[in-house]
Amino acid sequence: MAYQFLLTTRDGPIEYVTLNRPDVRNAFNEEVIAELTRWTSATSETAEMTGLRAVVLAGAGSVFCAGADLAWMSKMINYSEEDNLRDAMAMSRMFAGLNALPVPLIGRIHGAALGGGCGLAAVCDIVVAEESTVFGFTEVKLGILPAVISPFALAKIGRSAARELFLTGARFPAVRAREIGLVHAVVPAADLDKAIAGYVKEVLTAGPQGIAAAKALIPKVWSATIEEAMPITAKATATRRVSPEGQEGMKAFLEKRKPSWST
């Protein structure tokens, strides 16, 4: 599938997706949103069939993603509320699709992740950031707000950090992003790809269907009471134990060998 603003490369069971607008710091516009939505839909539908195990999301050039494109924003000024609603819903669908990918989405973050770029970090299951990266939910600096990305950001950083960072729009370093849970590892630039490869290696030793089930379980349990969660988690446990993959994994452990999916 051809894209104008995305680079996609498949290396065995791993897909590498790169935002490719380095001249504007990989900023969003309607075309980028449409392409990411199209890629996400196609990837979700074919992941199991093609043996996809993980996706690495990166940005070309010196910056991961600087948020909204200035030319796009200049058009928004003349949008009606209905136009803006349609535009915002398209972006919401893009983030929701990325968030629901049935495989781990690993963010390779460098330079800056601002506004919607911070939203991309929030939908990634695993985030590795270069130590000099700057983050920011900067929308309020423009008199708007990080509404579309808020469900994903809140799930990552919680209410307290959101109240500070959403309301000030302040930029913050990678170390702070790790402290609040937006980022999982902070490394020097020279070690960024090595750290990504380490996470990919871990993913490839785990059952792909188990990973998909675990990813789907998290949002169900996160918002549930203990009483509500008990039947959900019990059912999930029983289903996975009797599944072919679960049977293979437990047998491999007992027989002291690698399971069939492990590379």
C-alpha positions as CSV (number, residue, x, y, z in Angstrom):
1,M,0.0,0.0,0.0
2,A,1.5,3.3,-1.1
3,Y,1.6,6.4,1.2
4,Q,2.8,9.9,0.7
5,F,3.6,10.8,4.3
6,L,4.4,7.5,5.9
7,L,7.3,5.1,5.3
8,T,6.5,1.5,6.1
9,T,9.1,-1.3,6.2
10,R,8.5,-4.9,7.2
11,D,11.3,-6.9,8.8
12,G,10.0,-10.4,9.4
13,P,7.3,-10.1,12.1
14,I,8.1,-6.4,12.9
15,E,6.7,-3.5,11.0
16,Y,8.5,-0.1,11.1
17,V,6.2,2.9,10.5
18,T,7.8,6.4,10.1
19,L,6.1,9.7,9.9
20,N,7.8,11.2,6.9
21,R,7.3,15.0,6.8
22,P,10.7,16.1,8.2
23,D,10.5,19.5,6.6
24,V,7.6,20.4,8.9
25,R,8.8,18.3,11.9
26,N,6.3,15.5,11.0
27,A,3.4,17.7,11.9
28,F,-0.2,16.5,11.4
29,N,-2.5,17.5,8.7
30,E,-5.6,15.9,7.1
31,E,-3.5,13.7,4.8
32,V,-1.3,12.4,7.6
33,I,-4.4,11.6,9.7
34,A,-6.1,9.8,6.7
35,E,-3.0,7.8,5.9
36,L,-2.4,6.7,9.5
37,T,-6.1,5.7,9.8
38,R,-5.9,3.7,6.5
39,W,-2.6,2.0,7.6
40,T,-4.0,1.2,11.0
41,S,-7.2,-0.3,9.7
42,A,-5.4,-2.5,7.1
43,T,-2.8,-3.6,9.7
44,S,-5.4,-4.5,12.3
45,E,-7.4,-6.6,9.8
46,T,-4.3,-8.5,8.6
47,A,-2.0,-8.7,11.6
48,E,-2.7,-12.3,12.6
49,M,-2.8,-13.5,9.0
50,T,0.6,-11.9,8.1
51,G,2.3,-12.9,11.3
52,L,2.8,-9.4,12.6
53,R,4.1,-9.3,16.2
54,A,4.9,-5.7,16.8
55,V,5.0,-2.2,15.3
56,V,7.7,0.5,15.8
57,L,6.5,4.0,15.3
58,A,9.1,6.7,14.6
59,G,9.6,10.1,13.0
60,A,11.9,11.1,10.2
61,G,14.4,13.9,10.6
62,S,15.2,15.7,13.9
63,V,11.8,15.6,15.5
64,F,9.3,12.8,16.2
65,C,6.1,14.9,15.8
66,A,5.6,18.6,16.5
67,G,1.8,18.5,16.6
68,A,-0.4,20.3,14.1
69,D,0.8,21.6,10.8
70,L,0.7,25.4,10.5
71,A,-0.9,25.3,7.1
72,W,-3.6,23.0,8.5
73,M,-4.2,25.3,11.4
74,S,-4.5,28.3,9.1
75,K,-7.4,26.5,7.4
76,M,-9.0,25.7,10.8
77,I,-9.5,29.4,11.5
78,N,-12.1,29.5,8.8
79,Y,-13.8,26.2,9.7
80,S,-17.4,26.2,11.0
81,E,-18.1,24.3,14.2
82,E,-19.4,21.4,12.1
83,D,-16.2,21.4,10.0
84,N,-14.2,21.3,13.2
85,L,-16.3,18.5,14.6
86,R,-15.8,16.4,11.5
87,D,-12.0,17.1,11.5
88,A,-11.7,16.3,15.2
89,M,-13.7,13.0,14.8
90,A,-11.3,11.9,12.1
91,M,-8.3,12.5,14.4
92,S,-10.1,10.7,17.2
93,R,-10.7,7.7,15.0
94,M,-7.0,7.7,14.1
95,F,-5.8,7.7,17.7
96,A,-8.5,5.0,18.6
97,G,-7.3,2.8,15.8
98,L,-3.6,3.1,16.9
99,N,-4.6,2.4,20.5
100,A,-6.5,-0.7,19.6
101,L,-3.8,-2.4,17.4
102,P,-3.8,-6.1,18.4
103,V,0.1,-6.0,18.6
104,P,2.4,-3.9,20.8
105,L,3.0,-0.4,19.4
106,I,6.4,0.7,20.4
107,G,7.2,4.4,20.1
108,R,10.7,5.6,19.1
109,I,10.6,9.2,20.3
110,H,13.3,11.8,19.7
111,G,13.6,15.6,19.4
112,A,10.1,16.6,20.4
113,A,6.6,15.2,20.9
114,L,4.2,18.1,21.2
115,G,0.4,18.3,21.1
116,G,-0.8,15.5,19.0
117,G,2.8,14.1,19.0
118,C,2.4,13.7,22.8
119,G,-0.9,11.9,21.9
120,L,1.0,9.5,19.7
121,A,3.3,8.7,22.6
122,A,0.2,8.1,24.8
123,V,-1.3,5.5,22.5
124,C,2.0,3.6,22.2
125,D,2.1,0.6,24.5
126,I,5.9,1.0,25.0
127,V,7.7,4.3,24.6
128,V,11.5,4.7,24.4
129,A,12.7,8.3,24.3
130,E,16.0,9.9,23.5
131,E,17.2,11.7,26.6
132,S,17.0,15.2,25.1
133,T,13.4,14.9,23.8
134,V,11.0,17.6,24.8
135,F,7.3,16.7,25.5
136,G,4.3,19.0,25.9
137,F,0.5,19.0,25.9
138,T,0.8,22.5,24.4
139,E,-2.7,23.1,23.1
140,V,-3.8,25.6,25.8
141,K,-1.0,27.9,24.6
142,L,-3.1,28.4,21.5
143,G,-6.4,28.8,23.4
144,I,-7.6,25.3,22.5
145,L,-7.3,22.0,24.5
146,P,-5.9,18.5,24.3
147,A,-9.4,17.0,24.1
148,V,-9.0,14.4,21.4
149,I,-5.9,12.8,23.0
150,S,-7.2,13.1,26.5
151,P,-8.6,9.6,26.9
152,F,-5.3,8.1,26.0
153,A,-3.1,10.6,27.8
154,L,-5.2,10.2,31.0
155,A,-4.9,6.5,30.9
156,K,-1.1,6.9,30.7
157,I,-0.3,9.8,33.1
158,G,-3.3,10.0,35.4
159,R,-5.4,12.9,36.6
160,S,-2.8,14.7,38.7
161,A,-0.2,15.0,36.0
162,A,-2.9,15.9,33.5
163,R,-4.1,18.8,35.7
164,E,-0.6,20.2,35.8
165,L,0.4,19.6,32.2
166,F,-2.9,20.1,30.3
167,L,-3.7,23.3,32.2
168,T,-0.3,24.9,31.8
169,G,0.8,23.6,28.4
170,A,4.3,23.5,29.8
171,R,7.0,21.6,28.0
172,F,8.8,18.9,30.0
173,P,11.8,16.7,29.5
174,A,12.0,13.0,28.9
175,V,12.9,12.2,32.5
176,R,9.7,13.9,33.6
177,A,7.8,12.0,31.0
178,R,9.1,8.8,32.4
179,E,8.2,9.8,36.0
180,I,4.6,10.3,35.0
181,G,4.3,7.1,32.9
182,L,4.2,8.6,29.4
183,V,7.6,7.1,28.7
184,H,9.1,3.8,29.8
185,A,12.8,4.2,29.0
186,V,15.0,7.2,28.5
187,V,18.3,6.6,26.7
188,P,21.1,8.5,24.9
189,A,20.6,9.0,21.2
190,A,23.2,6.4,20.4
191,D,21.3,3.7,22.4
192,L,17.8,4.4,21.0
193,D,17.7,1.7,18.5
194,K,19.4,-0.8,20.8
195,A,16.7,-0.1,23.5
196,I,13.9,-0.6,20.9
197,A,15.5,-3.9,19.8
198,G,15.5,-5.0,23.4
199,Y,11.8,-4.5,23.7
200,V,11.2,-6.2,20.3
201,K,13.2,-9.2,21.5
202,E,11.0,-9.5,24.6
203,V,7.8,-9.3,22.6
204,L,9.0,-12.1,20.3
205,T,9.5,-14.5,23.2
206,A,5.8,-14.0,24.3
207,G,2.7,-15.6,22.8
208,P,1.2,-13.3,20.2
209,Q,-2.3,-14.2,21.0
210,G,-1.6,-13.9,24.7
211,I,-0.2,-10.4,24.1
212,A,-3.3,-9.4,22.1
213,A,-5.6,-10.7,24.9
214,A,-3.6,-8.9,27.6
215,K,-3.7,-5.7,25.7
216,A,-7.5,-6.0,25.3
217,L,-7.9,-6.9,29.0
218,I,-6.2,-3.7,30.3
219,P,-8.9,-1.2,29.5
220,K,-11.6,-3.6,30.7
221,V,-10.1,-4.0,34.1
222,W,-8.8,-0.5,34.5
223,S,-12.2,1.0,34.9
224,A,-13.8,-1.9,36.7
225,T,-14.4,-2.5,40.4
226,I,-12.9,-5.7,41.9
227,E,-16.3,-7.3,41.9
228,E,-16.8,-6.3,38.2
229,A,-13.3,-7.5,37.3
230,M,-13.5,-10.9,38.9
231,P,-15.6,-12.6,36.2
232,I,-13.8,-10.8,33.4
233,T,-10.4,-11.9,34.7
234,A,-11.5,-15.4,35.6
235,K,-12.9,-15.9,32.1
236,A,-9.8,-14.5,30.4
237,T,-7.6,-16.8,32.5
238,A,-9.6,-19.9,31.7
239,T,-9.9,-19.1,28.0
240,R,-6.2,-18.6,27.6
241,R,-5.3,-21.7,29.6
242,V,-7.3,-24.0,27.3
243,S,-6.3,-22.2,24.1
244,P,-3.7,-23.9,21.8
245,E,-1.2,-21.2,22.5
246,G,-1.7,-21.4,26.2
247,Q,-1.4,-25.2,26.1
248,E,1.8,-24.9,24.1
249,G,3.3,-22.3,26.4
250,M,2.6,-24.3,29.6
251,K,3.9,-27.5,28.1
252,A,7.0,-25.8,26.9
253,F,7.7,-24.4,30.3
254,L,7.2,-27.9,31.9
255,E,9.3,-29.5,29.3
256,K,12.0,-26.9,29.7
257,R,12.0,-25.9,26.0
258,K,11.2,-22.8,24.0
259,P,7.5,-22.5,22.9
260,S,6.9,-22.6,19.2
261,W,6.4,-18.9,18.8
262,S,9.7,-17.9,20.5
263,T,12.5,-16.7,18.2
